[in-house]
């Protein structure tokens, strides 16, 4: 095990534990630079315990905390979590209200941890459609962590991959029409600069919990060459050991980007990350 990794986790991992064994297998030089997670299974977790769905969402907050802190200790530069999609508005009103309340509560409680772990918080999605109480907490978390230099935690709220792409197309079309430019000159870089994720690298690793084999309208453009890892673990049960397992599976794969040979260009964590 890397001495640096050991030092980062020595206060939270027991000697001889499964977590320590998994961590000892991770190559710190081949960590993914950007991990995206579809957090699924809260409702099923609650249903198996004869509890309301809201109980599953509350339990899922503990998984968020554990995963974010583990990513920060691993010095993963970017972590993106799919928290609320535009389709989630179709859920029962009381469940949506409870989700918004849990989000406010999480941000209030976790702001200190984000600061202590040098994590910078931001969101993607149509934030303006969220209730004022939620956007107020989001802005506070963003403001109080904006100078942090560690992991960038991006939470997707009221997010839709298709809507993101449509919006980028509209902006480009309007700009080119206004300037009389030839749309055939549009490049991928032009398009990416108009996505919600401008400034973020594409995810190297996409994790989905609960065993579902779909991407659910999440980062549709950005995950074109992401390695996908699906676990049967329901999100409320996801902990740092599960994150380690996903990373180990990622490190076994050869990333070819359409070529027949492994890519020479590595997307591993920059050695000089602060």
N, C-alpha and C positions, 0 to 999 in steps of 0.2 A: 504494500500500500504506500502511496505517496505520503511522505511526511507531512506535506501541506494539507492533504485531505484528512489525514489522521488528526492533525491539530484542529481543523475546522469542526470535526464531528466528535471529538473526544468527550465533550460534556453531554452529548445526547445519545451516544451509542455505547451499549454495554459490551465489555470484553467477552469474546466468544459467542456473541449473538449472531443471528442470521444477517442482521443489518451490517455488522462489521465484516462478515464474510463476503457479502455482495459488494460492499464498498472496496474491499481489498482487490476485487477483480477488475475494477474500473481503471481504464487508462486515462489519466488526467490530461494527456496530450491529444486525445481524440473525443473530447466532449462535444456534444452538439452546441452550436452557438445560440440557436433559437429553438425552444421547445414550445409547441402549442398543444393545448389539451382541451378535448371535448369532454366536459364533466357530466357524465350521464349515469343514471341509476338511482337518484335520490328517491323517486316515487316508489320504485320496486323495493328499495331498502326498507322504506317505511311500511309498505304493504306486507312484507314478510314478517313484520313485527306487530301487525294489526294496529299500526299507528297512522295518524293522518299524514298526508304528503308533506305538510309543513315541517313535521318532525324530521323527515328525510333531508329537507333543505337545510335545516338547522344543523344536523349532523354533518352535512356536506361542508359547512363552514370550517369545521375542524380539519377536514382534509385539505382545504385551501391553505389554511395556516401551515400545516405540516409540509405541504408541497412547496410553497413559496419559500419557507425558511430553508428547506433542503436545497432548493435551487440556488439560493443565495450563498449557502455554504460551499456548494460546488463551484461557485463563481460562474454560473451560466449567465451570459450577458443579457439574454432576452427570454422572458416567459410570458406566453399569452394564454389567457383562460377564457373559454366561451361560457359566459354567465347567463346571458338572457338574449334570445333571438327575437326578431320581429314576429315570428310565428308564435312565440310564447304568450303574446297578448290574447290568444284564443283560449287560454286556460281559464278556469273559473275565477271570477273577480276576486274572491277572498284569497285564493292562492297567489294571484298576482300581487295583491296588496301585502300579503305576508312576505313575499319575496323582496319587494321593495323595502319593507321594514327591516328585514334581515340584512339587506345590503347596507342600509344606513347604520345599523348597529355594528356590522363588521368593520366598516370604515372608521367609525368612532373609536372602537376598541383596538383596532390594529395599527392605527397611525403611529403609535410609539414603537411597535415592533418593526414597522417599515423603516422608520428613521434609524433605529438601533442597528438594523441589518443593512443599512446603506442602500435601500431599495427605492427606486424612483417609480412612482405610480402614474399611470395614464389610462385613458379609455379610448376605444374606437366604437363607432356606431353613431346612431342618430340620438345623441345625448339630449337634444333640445325637446324631445318628445317625453322625457322622463319627468316625474313630478319635481317640483321645486325643492322639496326637502332632500331629495336624492341628489340632485345636481349641486346643491349647496355643499353636501358632504364630499362629493367627488372633487369639487373645486378646492376645498380645503385640503384634501389629501394630496392633490396635485401640487398645490402651492407649497405645502410644508415639506414635500420630498423632491422638489424640482432641482435642488442642488446636489442630490445624492448621485454617486458615481458608480454604484454597483449594478446589480440586476435591474433591468427595466421590466416592471410588471405591467402588462397591458391587459385590461379587462374589457372584453367585448360585451357591450350593453346595447340592447335594441339594435342588434347587428344582423345584417343579411348580406351574404356574399354576392348574391345576384343584384341586389339593390346597389351595392357598392360599385359593381361593374357598370351598371346602367348609368349611375351618376357620373362616373368617370368618362363614359362615352359622351354623355350630354355636354359636359364641360369642354371636352376636346372639340366636339362638333361646333359648339357655339364660338369657341375661340378661333378655330380655323375659318369659319364662315365670316366672322367679323373682320378678320385680317386678309381675307381673300387668298388664303393659303391652300395648297394642294393637299387634301387629306391623305393621299398616298405616301406622304412624307412622314406620317405618324410612326413613331417608334415605340418599342416596348417601354423604354425609359420614360417617354412622354406620358404614356398611360399610367405607369406605376406612380408617377409623381402626383397623380390625381386620386389615388386610392387612399382610404383611411389610414393605411399602414405606411404612408410615406415616411421614409427615414428608418424603417425597420427592415432587417434582412428577411428573406423568405425563411420559413421554418425548416430546419433540418429534420426534425422529428415531430410527427403528429401522433399524440396518444389519445385513444378513445377508451373510456371505461364502459363496463356493463356488457361487453361482448357484441355490441351492435356493429355491423359491417357497413357503415355509411358515414359520410362526412357532414351531413345535415346543414348544408348551405353555409359552411364555415371556411373562410379564407380560400375561396374557390380558385382564384388566380394564383395566390401565393403558395399553395401546396402542390404545385405542378410536379415538383421533383422531391417532395418530402418523403422520408421514410415513414411508413405508417405502422403503428404498433397498437394492437387491440388486446385488451385484457378483460377477462370475465369479471374481475373485481368491480363491485359497485362503487360509485364515487365516494360515498361516506366512509368506506373501508380503506380507501387509498391512502397510503402513508409513504414515508421515505423509502422503505424497502421496495415498494412497487415502482417508485421512480428509478431506483437503482437498476431494477430488472429491465425496465424499458431502455435505459441507457446502455446496458450491457448487450441487449439485443441489437440496438443501433450500431454498436461498435463491431458487431460480427458481420455487418453487411458491407458490400462493396458498392459505392455510389458511382454510377456510370454516366448519368445525365444523358442517356440516349446513345452513348458510345459503346463499343464492345470491350473497352479496357476500363479499369478503375480510374476514376478522375484523379488527376495529379493535384488539382487545386483542393486544398483542405478547407472545410468550413468549421474547423475546430475553434475552441475558445482562444481568443488572442492571449498570448502569454503575458502581455503587459496590462491586462485588465486591472483596473484599480480596485 
